[in-house]
Amino acid sequence: MEKAYRATANPMHVSEECIMHREKRNGIDVVHDEVERQLTKEVDVIKQCQDRMKKTIAKAHAQLK
Protein backbone atom coordinates (compact mmCIF):
# COMPACT_ATOMS: atom_id res chain seq x y z
CA MET A 1 0.00 0.00 0.00
CA GLU A 2 2.86 2.35 0.82
CA LYS A 3 4.41 1.64 -2.57
CA ALA A 4 1.10 2.44 -4.28
CA TYR A 5 0.88 5.66 -2.29
CA ARG A 6 4.37 6.70 -3.40
CA ALA A 7 3.47 5.81 -7.00
CA THR A 8 0.78 8.52 -7.01
CA ALA A 9 3.35 11.29 -6.53
CA ASN A 10 4.47 11.46 -10.17
CA PRO A 11 1.00 11.56 -11.78
CA MET A 12 0.00 14.23 -9.25
CA HIS A 13 3.08 16.29 -10.09
CA VAL A 14 2.43 16.04 -13.83
CA SER A 15 -1.21 17.08 -13.50
CA GLU A 16 -0.40 20.01 -11.21
CA GLU A 17 2.38 21.13 -13.54
CA CYS A 18 -0.01 21.07 -16.53
CA ILE A 19 -2.49 23.20 -14.61
CA MET A 20 0.29 25.59 -13.61
CA HIS A 21 1.38 26.02 -17.24
CA ARG A 22 -2.21 26.64 -18.32
CA GLU A 23 -2.54 29.35 -15.66
CA LYS A 24 0.48 31.19 -17.07
CA ARG A 25 -1.28 31.81 -20.38
CA ASN A 26 -2.01 35.40 -21.40
CA GLY A 27 -4.75 37.19 -23.30
CA ILE A 28 -6.93 35.13 -25.60
CA ASP A 29 -4.98 31.98 -24.74
CA VAL A 30 -6.62 31.95 -21.30
CA VAL A 31 -9.50 29.51 -21.56
CA HIS A 32 -11.40 27.39 -19.08
CA ASP A 33 -12.14 24.38 -21.24
CA GLU A 34 -12.84 20.70 -20.80
CA VAL A 35 -9.12 19.90 -20.61
CA GLU A 36 -8.67 22.19 -17.62
CA ARG A 37 -11.76 20.76 -15.92
CA GLN A 38 -10.47 17.23 -16.43
CA LEU A 39 -7.00 18.11 -15.11
CA THR A 40 -8.58 19.63 -12.01
CA LYS A 41 -10.78 16.56 -11.61
CA GLU A 42 -7.73 14.31 -11.97
CA VAL A 43 -5.89 16.17 -9.21
CA ASP A 44 -8.95 15.90 -6.95
CA VAL A 45 -9.28 12.16 -7.58
CA ILE A 46 -5.59 11.54 -6.90
CA LYS A 47 -5.81 13.53 -3.64
CA GLN A 48 -8.86 11.53 -2.56
CA CYS A 49 -7.07 8.28 -3.33
CA GLN A 50 -3.99 9.44 -1.43
CA ASP A 51 -6.12 10.32 1.59
CA ARG A 52 -7.77 6.88 1.54
CA MET A 53 -4.39 5.18 1.22
CA LYS A 54 -2.99 7.20 4.14
CA LYS A 55 -5.92 6.14 6.32
CA THR A 56 -5.53 2.51 5.29
CA ILE A 57 -1.80 2.59 5.97
CA ALA A 58 -2.41 4.17 9.39
CA LYS A 59 -4.99 1.47 10.22
CA ALA A 60 -2.60 -1.27 9.12
CA HIS A 61 0.19 0.13 11.29
CA ALA A 62 -2.20 0.36 14.25
CA GLN A 63 -3.28 -3.26 13.75
CA LEU A 64 0.32 -4.43 13.53
CA LYS A 65 1.04 -2.85 16.91
N, CA and C atoms as an extended XYZ file, in Angstrom:
195
Properties=species:S:1:pos:R:3:atomname:S:1:resname:S:1:resid:I:1 pbc="F F F"
N         0.830       -1.181        0.000 N   MET     1
C         0.000        0.000        0.000 CA  MET     1
C         0.881        1.254        0.000 C   MET     1
N         1.957        1.191        0.776 N   GLU     2
C         2.859        2.347        0.820 CA  GLU     2
C         3.515        2.589       -0.537 C   GLU     2
N         3.821        1.511       -1.228 N   LYS     3
C         4.412        1.635       -2.568 CA  LYS     3
C         3.406        2.262       -3.527 C   LYS     3
N         2.153        1.862       -3.429 N   ALA     4
C         1.101        2.437       -4.278 CA  ALA     4
C         0.924        3.922       -3.969 C   ALA     4
N         0.991        4.263       -2.694 N   TYR     5
C         0.877        5.665       -2.295 CA  TYR     5
C         2.010        6.497       -2.917 C   TYR     5
N         3.223        5.985       -2.819 N   ARG     6
C         4.366        6.703       -3.403 CA  ARG     6
C         4.243        6.813       -4.922 C   ARG     6
N         3.618        5.819       -5.538 N   ALA     7
C         3.470        5.814       -6.996 CA  ALA     7
C         2.506        6.895       -7.491 C   ALA     7
N         1.706        7.462       -6.600 N   THR     8
C         0.778        8.520       -7.012 CA  THR     8
C         1.454        9.882       -7.080 C   THR     8
N         2.653        9.998       -6.576 N   ALA     9
C         3.345       11.292       -6.532 CA  ALA     9
C         3.636       11.834       -7.941 C   ALA     9
N         4.118       10.990       -8.833 N   ASN    10
C         4.473       11.458      -10.174 CA  ASN    10
C         3.248       11.890      -10.988 C   ASN    10
N         2.180       11.095      -11.046 N   PRO    11
C         0.996       11.564      -11.782 CA  PRO    11
C         0.431       12.871      -11.197 C   PRO    11
N         0.478       13.006       -9.879 N   MET    12
C        -0.003       14.231       -9.246 CA  MET    12
C         0.855       15.417       -9.677 C   MET    12
N         2.166       15.218       -9.690 N   HIS    13
C         3.084       16.288      -10.086 CA  HIS    13
C         2.835       16.705      -11.537 C   HIS    13
N         2.658       15.751      -12.409 N   VAL    14
C         2.431       16.043      -13.828 CA  VAL    14
C         1.138       16.831      -14.018 C   VAL    14
N         0.073       16.391      -13.374 N   SER    15
C        -1.212       17.082      -13.499 CA  SER    15
C        -1.148       18.501      -12.962 C   SER    15
N        -0.525       18.668      -11.796 N   GLU    16
C        -0.403       20.005      -11.207 CA  GLU    16
C         0.462       20.910      -12.077 C   GLU    16
N         1.510       20.344      -12.669 N   GLU    17
C         2.380       21.128      -13.540 CA  GLU    17
C         1.628       21.574      -14.801 C   GLU    17
N         0.798       20.701      -15.360 N   CYS    18
C        -0.007       21.070      -16.530 CA  CYS    18
C        -0.960       22.214      -16.192 C   CYS    18
N        -1.585       22.132      -15.043 N   ILE    19
C        -2.490       23.201      -14.607 CA  ILE    19
C        -1.715       24.503      -14.430 C   ILE    19
N        -0.537       24.408      -13.831 N   MET    20
C         0.285       25.592      -13.612 CA  MET    20
C         0.652       26.258      -14.944 C   MET    20
N         1.025       25.468      -15.929 N   HIS    21
C         1.383       26.020      -17.242 CA  HIS    21
C         0.175       26.657      -17.919 C   HIS    21
N        -0.994       26.070      -17.744 N   ARG    22
C        -2.210       26.640      -18.322 CA  ARG    22
C        -2.537       27.982      -17.665 C   ARG    22
N        -2.257       28.111      -16.371 N   GLU    23
C        -2.543       29.350      -15.658 CA  GLU    23
C        -1.620       30.488      -16.074 C   GLU    23
N        -0.479       30.165      -16.638 N   LYS    24
C         0.484       31.186      -17.072 CA  LYS    24
C         0.139       31.796      -18.424 C   LYS    24
N        -0.899       31.298      -19.062 N   ARG    25
C        -1.284       31.814      -20.377 CA  ARG    25
C        -1.765       33.256      -20.265 C   ARG    25
N        -1.619       33.991      -21.368 N   ASN    26
C        -2.011       35.398      -21.403 CA  ASN    26
C        -3.061       35.652      -22.478 C   ASN    26
N        -3.825       36.704      -22.284 N   GLY    27
C        -4.753       37.189      -23.303 CA  GLY    27
C        -5.777       36.169      -23.736 C   GLY    27
N        -5.901       36.024      -25.053 N   ILE    28
C        -6.928       35.133      -25.601 CA  ILE    28
C        -6.599       33.660      -25.398 C   ILE    28
N        -5.367       33.373      -24.990 N   ASP    29
C        -4.985       31.981      -24.739 CA  ASP    29
C        -5.557       31.453      -23.426 C   ASP    29
N        -6.046       32.368      -22.577 N   VAL    30
C        -6.621       31.947      -21.297 CA  VAL    30
C        -8.028       31.416      -21.555 C   VAL    30
N        -8.195       30.122      -21.379 N   VAL    31
C        -9.505       29.506      -21.564 CA  VAL    31
C        -9.760       28.519      -20.425 C   VAL    31
N       -11.007       28.392      -20.073 N   HIS    32
C       -11.403       27.390      -19.080 CA  HIS    32
C       -12.225       26.355      -19.838 C   HIS    32
N       -11.507       25.370      -20.378 N   ASP    33
C       -12.137       24.380      -21.241 CA  ASP    33
C       -12.227       23.017      -20.557 C   ASP    33
N       -12.664       22.050      -21.327 N   GLU    34
C       -12.842       20.699      -20.801 CA  GLU    34
C       -11.520       20.096      -20.330 C   GLU    34
N       -10.432       20.415      -21.000 N   VAL    35
C        -9.118       19.896      -20.605 CA  VAL    35
C        -8.768       20.372      -19.203 C   VAL    35
N        -8.974       21.649      -18.945 N   GLU    36
C        -8.673       22.188      -17.617 CA  GLU    36
C        -9.570       21.555      -16.556 C   GLU    36
N       -10.834       21.392      -16.870 N   ARG    37
C       -11.760       20.760      -15.920 CA  ARG    37
C       -11.331       19.328      -15.620 C   ARG    37
N       -10.897       18.611      -16.629 N   GLN    38
C       -10.469       17.227      -16.433 CA  GLN    38
C        -9.151       17.148      -15.633 C   GLN    38
N        -8.244       18.081      -15.887 N   LEU    39
C        -6.998       18.111      -15.112 CA  LEU    39
C        -7.301       18.378      -13.639 C   LEU    39
N        -8.198       19.312      -13.382 N   THR    40
C        -8.583       19.628      -12.006 CA  THR    40
C        -9.256       18.421      -11.357 C   THR    40
N       -10.108       17.755      -12.111 N   LYS    41
C       -10.781       16.560      -11.607 CA  LYS    41
C        -9.763       15.463      -11.294 C   LYS    41
N        -8.774       15.323      -12.169 N   GLU    42
C        -7.727       14.308      -11.975 CA  GLU    42
C        -6.955       14.564      -10.683 C   GLU    42
N        -6.597       15.811      -10.443 N   VAL    43
C        -5.891       16.171       -9.215 CA  VAL    43
C        -6.758       15.847       -8.001 C   VAL    43
N        -8.030       16.184       -8.060 N   ASP    44
C        -8.947       15.902       -6.949 CA  ASP    44
C        -9.058       14.405       -6.680 C   ASP    44
N        -9.165       13.619       -7.737 N   VAL    45
C        -9.283       12.165       -7.583 CA  VAL    45
C        -8.005       11.588       -6.977 C   VAL    45
N        -6.860       12.047       -7.440 N   ILE    46
C        -5.591       11.543       -6.903 CA  ILE    46
C        -5.480       11.898       -5.421 C   ILE    46
N        -5.862       13.129       -5.055 N   LYS    47
C        -5.814       13.534       -3.645 CA  LYS    47
C        -6.739       12.674       -2.791 C   LYS    47
N        -7.927       12.387       -3.293 N   GLN    48
C        -8.862       11.532       -2.557 CA  GLN    48
C        -8.280       10.132       -2.366 C   GLN    48
N        -7.685        9.607       -3.413 N   CYS    49
C        -7.067        8.276       -3.327 CA  CYS    49
C        -5.907        8.278       -2.337 C   CYS    49
N        -5.100        9.335       -2.373 N   GLN    50
C        -3.991        9.439       -1.434 CA  GLN    50
C        -4.493        9.488        0.006 C   GLN    50
N        -5.555       10.246        0.244 N   ASP    51
C        -6.119       10.317        1.590 CA  ASP    51
C        -6.603        8.948        2.064 C   ASP    51
N        -7.287        8.221        1.180 N   ARG    52
C        -7.766        6.880        1.536 CA  ARG    52
C        -6.609        5.944        1.823 C   ARG    52
N        -5.563        6.039        1.008 N   MET    53
C        -4.393        5.179        1.222 CA  MET    53
C        -3.715        5.511        2.538 C   MET    53
N        -3.596        6.809        2.864 N   LYS    54
C        -2.990        7.204        4.143 CA  LYS    54
C        -3.761        6.606        5.315 C   LYS    54
N        -5.095        6.693        5.244 N   LYS    55
C        -5.922        6.141        6.321 CA  LYS    55
C        -5.750        4.631        6.431 C   LYS    55
N        -5.700        3.956        5.289 N   THR    56
C        -5.534        2.508        5.287 CA  THR    56
C        -4.167        2.122        5.843 C   THR    56
N        -3.143        2.862        5.465 N   ILE    57
C        -1.795        2.595        5.972 CA  ILE    57
C        -1.754        2.808        7.476 C   ILE    57
N        -2.380        3.884        7.950 N   ALA    58
C        -2.407        4.166        9.389 CA  ALA    58
C        -3.138        3.054       10.141 C   ALA    58
N        -4.252        2.565        9.586 N   LYS    59
C        -4.986        1.470       10.222 CA  LYS    59
C        -4.144        0.199       10.265 C   LYS    59
N        -3.436       -0.076        9.170 N   ALA    60
C        -2.597       -1.265        9.121 CA  ALA    60
C        -1.484       -1.199       10.156 C   ALA    60
N        -0.874       -0.038       10.286 N   HIS    61
C         0.194        0.132       11.288 CA  HIS    61
C        -0.379       -0.049       12.695 C   HIS    61
N        -1.573        0.502       12.925 N   ALA    62
C        -2.204        0.363       14.245 CA  ALA    62
C        -2.506       -1.110       14.548 C   ALA    62
N        -2.972       -1.844       13.541 N   GLN    63
C        -3.284       -3.258       13.747 CA  GLN    63
C        -2.026       -4.081       13.990 C   GLN    63
N        -0.936       -3.687       13.358 N   LEU    64
C         0.316       -4.430       13.533 CA  LEU    64
C         0.889       -4.235       14.942 C   LEU    64
N         0.558       -3.107       15.548 N   LYS    65
C         1.040       -2.855       16.913 CA  LYS    65
C         0.247       -3.693       17.873 C   LYS    65
